Amino acid sequence: MTVRGLSIKAKLPLLIGGLLVVVTVIYGGAAYQAVRRSSAGAAIARLGTVTDQLAQLLTTSRDQLVAGARAVADSPAVRAYAIRPAADRRGAAEMALRPTGPQSQQVAAVELWGADRHRLLVVGTPEPWADAAGAAALVAHLSPTDSGTVGPFRPVGDSIAYGIAAPVVAGGRLLGYVVQWRRIPSSADLKDQNTGLRRLIGSDAHLFVGNATDDVWTDLVKRAPPPPVDVSKGAGGVLRYERAGAGPVVAASRLVVHTPWVVLLEFPRAVVLAPARQFLTQLTLIGATILLVGLLAAWATSLTLTRPLTRLTRGAEAVAAGDYAQPVVDQPRGDELGRLADAFHVMVTHVRESQQRLEERVRARTRELEERNQELETFAYSISHDLRSPLRAMEGFTHALLEDYGSKLDETGRQHAERVAAAARTMDRLIDDLLAYSQLTRSELDLAPIDLRRVLHGSMQQVEGEVRSRNARVTIADSLPTVVGHGPTLTQVLANLLANGIKFVPAGRTPEVRVRAESRNGGGRVRLWVEDNGIGIAPEHHERIFRVFERLHRSSDYPGTGIGLAIVRKAMERMGGTSGVESQLGQGSRFWIELPRADAD
Ligand code: ADP
């Protein structure tokens, strides 16, 4: 069904629903974008601040570690051993090197190196944490005035180690170096530290620390894979990439001052956009509620509008079908629809009244006409009847004249007398035909099932003389159905058609007439065809010839009265049938009559 075909009752809610959906989607889309932008902005700002703080924190922590190493390097026992590594000084030096304090178990080993870069002493478990080449690189650039330095992260299995070096100086002279090897272990104490961190960065964020050279990374518990983008620049911008196992993330990185380290903080993108998502869910719920309420309201409104309209439509349809009694206004309304219904009601009343007046007038006129018709028919009938006796007398006396006084008349006299007799005969036939026609219009016809073969048999008897005189061939189809009609009238009709089929054939040609039946209207009616090989009729005369006295030829060519086909038409009408012709000039004629089939419903 097209939109135009939809009822107003459905159209109104659809329109309002559609409008609500469009408004909700446009407004909701804009609001969602705004919320998304602002939540992303807030998250990115927080990311930057927290990353800055973390980098600061690591710098402070580095300073503390370096200060700790420097304190060990400055201890007299260490200095003494660095000056002269004698066996009696070793115990005190080892004591001084040994790590103390709460984070001491993070220190895997402490080494004392000489100024000539040879290891003098070691405390703790250097394997696998300590690295000779790493230590050499660490101290390479240390001058006596430096407080110390930290080295890059170094992978040791799943863990990470890094070195802290401080110069051993006495009286401005470089005596050696203290190198501490610390590891980033997965021990329980780290958890406490991490809890503190979590509080700072939030539970959804992930913190990574790695070398600025981007080769080694740790999440402060174990080794971590490097991020898929270059973060070593530590610029203030926001990084967006995909972290294997964590999905898309938003991240920020900072270089840790005075160290070769970079700190990297990641937020899952889903967490950043979570407020926007939540907003979208709420928006969808609110939108659906508004839509539902809107649809219900629109449906209710459309019902109050369409109910009187439907009543009006039904009323109009009833009036169109001829029923003027249907009530249109049942509850008076003050609005436009109410006024329309009132006006419609008044209109229907007017139409009903004028229709009744009109019908009354038509009935009166019809009665009048019927009476006049009756009078006319009676007049025609009595005139025809009265004309007959003088005519018969004329014919009789002409015969008597010819028989009794024929010998006394000359040739011309005899011919005149014969012409008078012929004219009287023609007149007599005319009167016969007119009487038959007028009889047909006056008499009641009782319709009954008629066997067409029996009827045709009767008609053939009537035209026997014509058949014989013209030597005509009449073929009647074997199977003919039974129709509803009036036997004697139908016999007359078919006799007229057969007679014409034989008569209107050029002299010298043997008349051939064929009669056959055909089913019409899905079998409800029978069309009987009477086809000849005669002179044919031009299409413009096909209707005319069915009127009284309409003839296409002179009596001298084809004798006749011009009433035969008028009888056919009138008789068929009176029997509830129809009649017609199909023909072209010079190509024969196909006359037909149509009647209800007797065994049809
Ligand atoms: P009639 O036969 O007495 O002249 P009809 O009313 O039967 O009168 O026919 C009217 C006219 O229709 C005829 O004069 C003739 O011109 C034409 N007509 C009727 N039947 C045929 C036919 N089978 N073939 C040709 N013309 C016909």
Boltz pocket constraint, residues with backbone or C-beta under 6 A from the ligand:
constraints:
  - pocket:
      binder: B
      contacts: [[A, 496], [A, 497], [A, 500], [A, 501], [A, 502], [A, 504], [A, 532], [A, 534], [A, 535], [A, 536], [A, 537], [A, 545], [A, 547], [A, 550], [A, 551], [A, 552], [A, 553], [A, 558], [A, 559], [A, 560], [A, 561], [A, 562], [A, 563], [A, 564], [A, 565], [A, 566], [A, 589]]
      max_distance: 6.0
